[in-house]
Amino acid sequence: MLPIMVTAAQTTLLSRKEVMEKLGVCEVTLYNWRKSGYLEAVKVGRKVFYRQEDVLKTLELHGDKNGK
């Protein structure tokens, strides 16, 4: 396999609900972040997922709304 394919296969994807809980934001905020490019999303079929490393990076840079 190509190196990029191996990396993609190892990436953990989180659902919208999981990301909302981790970041302490509502669905509208998460949607706005996706549309503005603040948090990149991955579409699998008709479902939207977020890469775990992108979510963790956002947490490190900005924290979450719950102060965790």
RAVENNOR-V353395 format. One record per residue. RES is the residue in one letter. SS is DSSP state (A for helix, B for strand, O for the rest). OMEGA is omega in degrees with one decimal (none if undefined). BURIAL is I if it has 9 or more other ideal C-beta (glycine too) atoms within 8 Angstrom, else O. Layout:
RES/SS/OMEGA/BURIAL
RES/SS/OMEGA/BURIAL
This chain:
M/O/176.3/O
L/O/-179.1/O
P/A/-178.9/O
I/A/178.7/O
M/A/178.1/O
V/A/178.6/I
T/A/-179.7/O
A/A/-179.4/O
A/A/-177.9/O
Q/A/-177.7/O
T/O/176.3/I
T/O/178.7/O
L/B/178.9/I
L/B/177.4/I
S/B/177.6/O
R/A/-178.9/I
K/A/179.1/O
E/A/-179.6/O
V/A/178.6/I
M/A/178.7/I
E/A/-179.0/O
K/A/-176.2/I
L/A/179.0/I
G/O/-179.8/I
V/O/178.8/I
C/O/-177.5/O
E/A/-179.5/O
V/A/178.7/O
T/A/179.4/O
L/A/177.1/I
Y/A/-179.9/O
N/A/177.8/I
W/A/179.9/I
R/A/-178.4/I
K/A/-178.9/O
S/A/-179.5/O
G/O/179.2/O
Y/O/177.8/O
L/O/-175.5/I
E/O/179.5/O
A/O/177.2/O
V/B/177.3/I
K/B/174.5/O
V/B/-171.7/O
G/O/178.7/O
R/O/-177.9/O
K/B/-179.1/O
V/B/177.4/O
F/B/179.2/I
Y/B/178.2/I
R/B/-177.7/I
Q/A/-178.8/I
E/A/176.3/O
D/A/179.0/I
V/A/179.0/I
L/A/178.3/O
K/A/177.9/O
T/A/177.2/I
L/A/-179.6/I
E/A/-176.6/O
L/A/-170.6/O
H/A/-176.1/O
G/O/176.5/O
D/O/-176.2/I
K/O/-178.6/O
N/O/179.7/O
G/O/-178.9/O
K/O/none/O
